[in-house]
């Protein structure tokens, strides 16, 4: 017996997974121990609200809530429409897995 359901129907288990991308990102940038909200980000930079965030320079850390996403090296900035747009030269993803030589040293100690 076949059951026909509406096209938009999904079981209850799939609903949280579907709504997850719809939640607002809680992006923030950490510099000098202080966290500042990030309006948006892309591959070559990120934008913050002018007047709320001071002039940032050097290496900063980017977070999504409590999750550490990456480190950015700020190379330039521009101010437009009440936003400061920071240009980054590189971004390094954060990997919490230790290397094999560190694990071997820990076992032998």
WOTA-V34821 format. One record per residue. N is the residue number from 0. NEAR is the number of other ideal C-beta (glycine too) atoms within 8 Angstrom. Layout:
BEGIN
n	near
N	NEAR
N	NEAR
END
This chain:
BEGIN
n	near
0	2
1	3
2	4
3	3
4	5
5	4
6	4
7	4
8	5
9	6
10	5
11	4
12	6
13	8
14	9
15	7
16	7
17	9
18	8
19	7
20	5
21	5
22	6
23	3
24	5
25	7
26	13
27	10
28	16
29	11
30	9
31	3
32	3
33	6
34	7
35	12
36	10
37	12
38	9
39	7
40	8
41	6
42	3
43	5
44	9
45	15
46	11
47	14
48	10
49	9
50	5
51	7
52	11
53	3
54	5
55	12
56	4
57	7
58	7
59	11
60	11
61	17
62	14
63	8
64	5
65	3
66	6
67	7
68	8
69	10
70	10
71	14
72	10
73	14
74	6
75	6
76	10
77	7
78	7
79	5
80	3
81	5
82	11
83	12
84	11
85	13
86	11
87	12
88	6
89	6
90	10
91	6
92	6
93	8
94	4
95	3
96	4
97	4
98	6
99	5
100	6
101	8
102	9
103	8
104	8
105	7
106	6
107	5
108	4
END
